[in-house]
Amino acid sequence: MTQPTPPRPLHRDTLAVREAVARSQYGENSEALYLTSGYVQPTAEAAARRFAGEEEGYTYGRYGNPTVSSFEQRLAALEGTEAAIGTASGMSAILMMCLALLKAGDHIVCSRSMFGSTIRLIGTDLARFGVESTFVSQADTAAWQAAMRSNTRLLFAETPTNPLTEVCDIQALADIAHNAGALLALDNCFATPALQRPVLFGADIIMHSGTKYLDGQGRVVAGALCASQAMVTEKFLPVLKSGGMSLAPFNAWVVLKGLETLDLRMRAQSDQALALAQWLEDHPAVSRVHYPGLASHPQHALAMAQQSGVGGAVLSFDLKAANPEQARARAFAVLDAMQVLSLSTNLGDTKTLAAHPASTSHGRLTEPQRQAAGIGQGLIRVAVGLEHLDDIKADLALGLDTLS
Ligand SMILES: *Cc1c(COP(=O)(O)O)cnc(C)c1O
């Protein structure tokens, strides 16, 4: 099913609420949720052509679904890519990308500060299949260049990162990749296409955890890859068909509707995060705030250029402390004193979530590894939601004010 071509190019805001597969014969205004595992074929000939890929048409739920297609079309429109493909989770999107583009003996370069499960998938699980990897310092462009080898096929970055919001130069990494005949993939979970469109800086593949801001209300797990039509059809779709990391229609529908308010949410939550970051910078119990929107952020100018001048909704901060034991006790005291905010390691929700990375998301690292990554025992991450800013500050102040 294809959408009738609109009479004129539509703006992104319009596409965010309109781009989807055609309405059904019932004329529903909200996009239909097609819960079906199979499809009835009009003729045996048509079925043969559809299975051979010579004719458009749905054949089986693992291969495609109209609600999933609506989500894919809408996300591609927002990212500015020709196509997108939905997956069961963000991690299965990364798995699909690696299975589609890499083979034994190939090499991938990633940032050391990437999402923990991404490091594990690439550095450990794929290594068992002979895929080589090098992890470099996020913001050090020269280190990315130095890691390149003749067998490097893919560079994979995430910006800003979790939890320290380190920023990498997308255009510089795209140039390094392309000069070597490799591709640049970018995990755009934190900024989302509302703030950052990596294709404009030369990225070839944009990866999403739909679980985060695309849904935005903490309801479902979902993922996607955005890329050229050729890459989606020729590389990713065959792996989806055989690998089966397909996005469930219900989850696709939830995230599809989430995309309608993505820009509004990201801007509102980022405004709150900036105000909270400024307030935390002035708090006597806080030693340092990590937030791309602050002038004190080491890559502030680059972040503003890449992220439409907006810092995003995630920040983290270090508490003043004499030693790691005291730092941990103080962080726990701040988190346990909260009465409104959620103590949760997730992010991308309208509810503000706060967590202690050193004992949760980065708990499996050794203390020296954590120190190298800059994840101290006094670090607290906050994914800022839509509560009133005064209530967010007051809830954090319950613990913070007892420390100073
Ligand atoms: C959550 C997350 C992922 C993984 O996504 P899932 O949907 O949980 O599989 C990948 N990258 C980043 C930056 C994330 O925050």
The ligand as a Tripos MOL2 file, in Angstrom:
@<TRIPOS>MOLECULE
LIG
   15    15     1     0     0
SMALL
NO_CHARGES

@<TRIPOS>ATOM
      1 C1         18.1000    1.9660   25.3340 C.3       1 LIG1
      2 C2         19.1760    2.2110   24.3710 C.ar      1 LIG1
      3 C3         19.5290    1.2420   23.4180 C.ar      1 LIG1
      4 C4         18.8740   -0.1250   23.3420 C.3       1 LIG1
      5 O1         17.5320   -0.0280   23.0450 O.3       1 LIG1
      6 P1         16.4320   -1.1240   23.5210 P.3       1 LIG1
      7 O2         15.1800   -0.6360   22.9090 O.co2     1 LIG1
      8 O3         16.4450   -1.1180   25.0190 O.co2     1 LIG1
      9 O4         16.8870   -2.4290   22.9850 O.co2     1 LIG1
     10 C5         20.5380    1.5500   22.5320 C.ar      1 LIG1
     11 N1         21.1740    2.7440   22.5750 N.ar      1 LIG1
     12 C6         20.8700    3.6910   23.4840 C.ar      1 LIG1
     13 C7         21.5940    4.9820   23.4780 C.3       1 LIG1
     14 C8         19.8620    3.4680   24.4110 C.ar      1 LIG1
     15 O5         19.5840    4.4080   25.3260 O.3       1 LIG1
@<TRIPOS>BOND
     1     1     2 1
     2     2     3 ar
     3     2    14 ar
     4     3     4 1
     5     3    10 ar
     6     4     5 1
     7     5     6 1
     8     6     7 2
     9     6     8 1
    10     6     9 1
    11    10    11 ar
    12    11    12 ar
    13    12    13 1
    14    12    14 ar
    15    14    15 1
@<TRIPOS>SUBSTRUCTURE
     1 LIG1         1 GROUP 0 **** ****
